[in-house]
Amino acid sequence: MPTELINRVPNTLRPNEHPYMNGAWTPTHAEFNAADLEVIGEIPKDIDGVYVRNTENPVHEPIGRYHPFDGDGLLHVMSFKDGKAEYRNRFVRTKGFQAEQEAGRALWAGLAENPARSERPGWGAHGGLKDSSSTDVVVHAGQILSTFYQCGEGYRLDPYTLEQHGTEAWTPIDGISAHPKVDETTGELLFFNYSKHAPYMHYGVVGPDNRLKHYIPVPLPGPRLPHDMAFTENYAILCDFPLYWDPELLKKNMHVVRYHREQRSRFAIVPRYGQPEEIRWFEADPTFVLHFLNAYEEGDEIVLDGYFEEDPEPKSSNSAPPGFERMMAYLDQEMIRPKLHRWRFDLKTGETREERLSDRILEFGVINNQVGGRKHRYAYSAINTPGWFLFNGLMKHDLETRENWAVAFGEERYGSEPGFAPRVGGTAEDDGYLVTFVTDMKADRSECVLYDARDPASGPVCRIILPHRISSGTHATWGQGEAIRAAQARR
């Protein structure tokens, strides 16, 4: 298959100085199918599956202030098998995307704007926001599931062809959170959602057959802004952090986030198929956690690893362009200072213990998903460029020896959240490849780069040149080819 330009999506964007529409964040509107790509090095024959990255990629001139989380979902997929690789990318044809294509303009205001400026009502529990399905992505039941920052419907696509299969039939009225979790041992998908009406949160389980098996309320004291969850073999872990909308301003339909420093963090330990009365709450030091790494059971304890923010409500950024000071403060990892952290919840005593695992400012961590919910030894975190929400390297952690190894992508080279691709036939936890898309601003191109996960600091195993330069984004995932084919065969 030669490189083929499939489509150029019509857009109405005008040149501007917005920091998240320029440089490595410059949107692209071309959709490609591509094989026989230029390769620097050699593609390994023992990698089989798909690396999928979701990006926030705006199509139309925004209504008012643009926030990078508003952009339309654009998926980029590199598939591997038998030492060959193919690339595809497609916009997620959400209901909002299609409506704005028909109108030829933006119809919804974004995260940084008053929702009353939207021409159309938003989806579900969050009022005027468009469900752009541009935040996270997982592979479940043989298909891609893309999700939205503040709870959306969830969109399914084929992981190899990117054929669109529409929204999830099982989606609850309050939607699916940005970060559902796939237990690769059982094939189950665990998810939560949150809303501005009681009980404010729900938790659910979807089976490997993609049917809803379990759904319960998780009552909270009021509207909250949880972003992620974790799971073990027998439990789900949900959270209630003291960073949420100001209650008095919310009564006036003003969505202003405040850090309530006097409140403790709370973690809900929920049996995987448990009922509301079985939920146990544990308190911990106040913080906000954007992303968790993994959790597991160890004796009477639940062990949870994630990225503890030392300043969840930073001061306005002095280095930001005028008008973007608050937005960039929340996107600047150097200001909120997330650090790899461990919580231990004792199921016998109800006590919580905490410890810091690294003093480096890190985020967007991944593990070998084959040990998800089980005890892990190795983790891989993204190293962020100060001020710009761009990843300029990776760090490997050995959580037994507490050793760390860093790898830099290079000058003006910015990567994506990596995926861990287990080596075909491999048995060790770190026997595999780290896969990432890297945008090289000097060379004006993007690449798919593979590292040996056992020794990423040794440099790239290979670099596959993409047919265009892609925009930076947030989340990515890896889907193992054998598991995808088996799930598709069962349908």
N, C-alpha and C positions, 0 to 999 in steps of 0.2 A: 504494500500500500504506500504510494507516494504521499508527500505532504499535500493536503487538500484544504483550502479555505472553504469551509462549509457555509458561513454566514457572517455578515457584518450587521450587528444589531443597531438599528437607528437610535441616535441619541441627540440630546439637545444641550449638552454641557458646553459652557463658554469658558475660555481661558480665564483663570483667576489665580490668586495667590494662596489659596487654602493649602495648609501644610499637608493635608491628607488627600489632595488631588494632584500632587506634584511629586517629582523625584521618584523614589521607589514605590510610592503610592499612586502613581499615574494610572488611571483606569484604562482598560483595554476592552474593546467591543467586538473583537474578531473571535470566531469559533472555528477550531481546527480539528481535523483527523490527521495524524502524522505517524509514519513509521520510517524505517531506513534513515534514522536521524544520525547526525554526526556524533560520534562517541570518542571521548578522550580517555584512553585506557580500554578496559574490556569489561563488558557486562557479565557478571558471574552467572553460571548455569544453575547454581543452587539457590536461586531466589525465585519465588512463584507467588504472585498475587498482585494487588493493586495498592498504590499509594494515592490517596485522595486528599486534596486540599480545597478548603472552602475559602473564598475571598469576598470581602465587601467591595463591590465594584459598581459605583453609581452610574446610571444610564442617563438620567434626566437632571437638568438644572434644578437644584433643591429649592424647596420653599423655605426661605429664611436661612438660618445657620445650619450647616451640614456637620454631622458627627460621623466619624468613620464607620460606626456600627450601623448606620442607616443604609449603607450601600447594598445593591442587589446581589444576591448570592450567585457566584460564578465558580463552578467546580472545575478543578484541573485534576486529571487522572493520568498517572503513568502506570501501565500494566507490564508485568514481567513474566516471562516463561521461556525456558530452554535457551537462556543467554540472549534473548531478544526483548525489545521494549517498544511499546506503542504509546502515543500521547493523544489525549482528547481533552477538550474543554467545552463546557456548555453552561449558559445561564440556566438557573433553576426557574422553570416557567411557573412561578407562583401566581396566584390570583391577582396580587398587586402588580407584579411585573406585566402581566397580560393587559390589565386595565390601563396602565400607564402607557403601554405601547399603542393601544387603541386610541387613547386621548392625545398622544404625542407630547406629554408633559408630566411632571410630577403631580400627584394627587394627594400625597400624604406629607405632612411635616414630620421632621425627625426627632431624635432623642433630645436635642438641645433646643427645641422649639416648643411653643405652646401647642398642644394637640388640637386646640380649637381652630388653628390655621389650616388643618387638613380639610380637603374638599369632600372626602369620603370617610365614613366611620372605619376605625381600625378593626382588626380581628380580635375576638375573644375578650379576655379580661383586662386588657390594657388600653382600652379606649382608642385614641386616634392614631396609634402607630401602625405602619404597614408591616405585615409579616413578610420580611424579605428573605428568610431562610438562609441567612448569610453568616451564621456564627460558627456552629460546630457541624461535624459530620462523623458518622459511625457506619460500620457495615454490619447489618443484622439480617438474618434469615435470607441471605443470598443477595441482598440489595443494599444500596446506599440509603441512609436516612439523613437528610440535612435538616438543621433546626435553627431557631431564631433566639436572639439574645433575651427577649422578655416574654417567652412562651408563645409558640405558634402552633400551626397544625402538623408540621413535619411532612416533608416531601420525599418520595421514594424514586430512585433512579437505578438503572442497571449499572453495575460497577465496571463493566467493560465497554458497553456501547453508549452509556449515558442516556439511553432511551428513558423518557419521562413516564412515570406511573402515577402521578398525581399525589393527593394527600392521603394520610393514613385514615382508614375507615374507623379505627378504634380511638381516634383522638378525643379526649374528654373536652367538655365545653371550655375549660380553663387552659387547654392546650398542653404542650410538651415543653419542658424547660430546655434551655440551651444545651445541657449536658446530660443526656441519658447515658447509661452505662451498659455495656454488653459483657455478660459473663461467658467467656468462650468455653468454659467447661460444661455449662448446662445449655448454652444457646439462648438464655433468657436475656431480655432487655429490661432494665430497671430505670424508672423515670420518676420525676416529680414535676409539679407545677405550683405556681403561686399567683395570688390575685389580690384585689382590693376589697374583697368581700369575704365574710366568715365562711368557712374556717380558715381561710387565707393560704392553706397549702394542702396538697394531696400527694399521695405516693402510689405508684402502680407497678405491676409486672406484666410484661408481654412475653408469651412463650416463643420457643423456636419456630413455631408454626405461624408467627406474627398475629396471634390472637390475644386479646386482653384477658388475662387470667385473674388479676387482683387489682383492686383500686379502693383506697381508704382515705378518709380525711386525717390530716395531721394538724390539729388546732394550734394556732399561734395567737399571741396577745393582740395582734393587729397586722396591717400590711407590712410585709418585709421584702427584702431584695436578695434572697439566696441565689447563688449562681451555679453552684456545683454540688455534687453528692459523691458518696463512695459506697462500697459494698464489701462484705466478706462472704465466706461460704454460706453463712446462715442469717446474716443481718444486712440491712441497709442503714446508711448513716446520712441524716439530713441535718440542716443547721438553721440557727436563728442568731444572726450577728447584729451588733448594735449600730450598723450602718444601714439606714433606711430613710424613706421619705419623711420629712417633717410633718407630723400628724396635723398640726394646726393649718399649715399651708395646703396640705392635701385636701382639707375640707373646702378650700377655695379652688380646687382643681389645679393647684400649682405643685409640680413634681420637683421639689428641691431636696436633694439628699443631704442628710446630716449624720455625723458620727456622734452617737450618744455615749460618751466616754464613761459615764457612771454605770452603764449596764455591762453585765458579763456576757460573754459568748455562751451559746447553748447548743448542744449537740443531741439529736434524737437518735437513739439506737432502736431500730425497728426490726423485729423478726421478719424475714423475707416475705412470708405470707401471714404476717401478724395482723392483729386488730388494734384499733386506737387505744384500747385499755392496756395493751401490752407495751406501748411505747415507754421507754425510759429516757429521761432527760439528764444530761451531765453538763455542769458548768465549767468554764475555763476562762483564761485571761481574755479581756476584750480585744477584738481585732476584726478584720474582715479577711476572708479567704476567697480569692477569685477562683483558684483551681486546686484540687486535691490530686495526689499522686496515686495512692493505693491504700488499702486497708486490709487487715487480716486478724485472725483470732490466735491468741497465744496464751494458753492456760485460761485463767479467768478474765483475761483482759482483751479488749479490742484495741488494736494498734492502728493509728491513722497518721499518714504522712501527707503534708500539704505545704502551701506557701503562706506563711504568717506575715501579714502586712504590719509594719511597725508604725505607719502613719496613714491610716485609711482615708483621712480627710486632710490632704496637704494644703499648704498655702498656694496661692496662684503662682504660676510659673513665670519667673522673670525673663526667661529666655524665649518665651513664646511670642509669635507675631501678635500685634494688637488685635484684641477681640477674641483670642484663643487661649487666654491665660488660664481660665478655669478648666476647660476641656483638656488641655495638654498637661495640667497638673495631675489629673487622674490617669493619664496615659503614660506618665513618666515614671518608670520603675525606680529611678534614682530618688524620687520624691516619696513614693509610698513604701519603698524598701521592703519588698517581699523576700523572705528567707525560708529555706527549707526547714521544716519544723515537724515535730512528732508529738502527738497526743496519745495518752494511754488511759483508757476508760476501764475501771475495775468493776466488773459486773457483780462482784460479791459485796464490795464496800460502798459502791456508788461514787468513789473518789476519782479525780482526774489528776494525772501527772503530765508534765510537759517538758520538752527539751529541744534545744536548737541543734539541727543536724549540719548546718553550714552557715557561715557568716557572710557568704557571697550574696549579692543581690541577683536573684534568679527567679524564673517563672516557667510556665508552660512545660511541665515535666511529663515524661512518658516512661513506661516500663515495657517489658515484654508482656503483651496482653495475655499470653498463655498462662501467666501466673497471677492474673488479675483476681483480687479477692483472697489470694493466698500469700504466704510470706515471700517477699521479694528481697533480693540482695542488691540488685543494680537498678539505678535510675539515671535518666538523662534529662537535663534541664537546659532551657534556652537562656543564653546570655544576651541581654538587651542593650541596644545603643541608647545612651542617656537622652531622654527627651522626645524620642520619636517612635516608640513602640515598634522598633525594628530589631530583628535578631541578628547579631553579628558573630555568633559562635555557639558552641554546645559544651556542656560539662557532664562528664560521666562520674557517678558517685558509686563507690563500693560502701554500702551502709553497714557492712560487718567490720571492715578495717578502718572505715571513715577516711579513706583515701579519695582524692578527686583528681581528674585529668581534664584539662580544657583544650578545645580545638577552636581556632579562629577561622572564619570563612575567608578572610582577606580584606584588604582595604576597599571600602565602598562596595562590599558584597554582603547581601542581606538574605537570610534564609527564612524558612518557615518552621513551624512546629514539626519536629521530626516524627517519622513513623518507625517502629521497630519491626523489621521483617525477619522472622525466625529463619535460619538457614534450613533448607530442605534436608532432612536427615539429622539435623543437629539435636543435641541433648542438653547441653549446658544452657543456663538461663541467659547468658550474654552471647551465645553463639548465633550470630545473625548480622544484619546490616541496619544501619541508621540511614533513612532515606529522607531527603529534604529537597525542596525547590529553592534555588539560590538566584537572586537577581544581582547581576553585575552591572553597576551603574557606569563604570569606566568602559566596559565592552559593549554596553547598551544591549544586553541580552539576558535571558534566563536559562538556567540549567537545572537538570535533576542530578543531584550528587549523592553518591553512595559512600558510606564509611563502614569499615569493619567495626562492629559494636564492641568487640573485645579490645580493640586498640584504635579508637577514632583519632587520636592524636598523631597517628602515623600518616594521616592524609587521605585524600579520596581514593577509593577503589576505582571509580570511574565517574565521568561527568558526561551527561547526555544533553546536547544542546537543543533547547526548545525552538519551535518555529517563530516565536515572538517573545517580547518581554512582558511578563505578567505583573500584575499589581500585588503589593504586599497584602497580607490578610492576617487572620488569627489562627484557626484550628485546622488540623489535618489528622489522618488516621491511616492505619494499614489494615488490609483485609487479606487473609491467607487464601491463596487460590484453591487449595484442596477443599477448604471449608465452604467457600462460595459455591463451587461446583456441586458439592454434596447437598447443600441447602436448595439450590436451584433444581436439582434432580428430584427432590422430595415434593416440590410444588405441583 
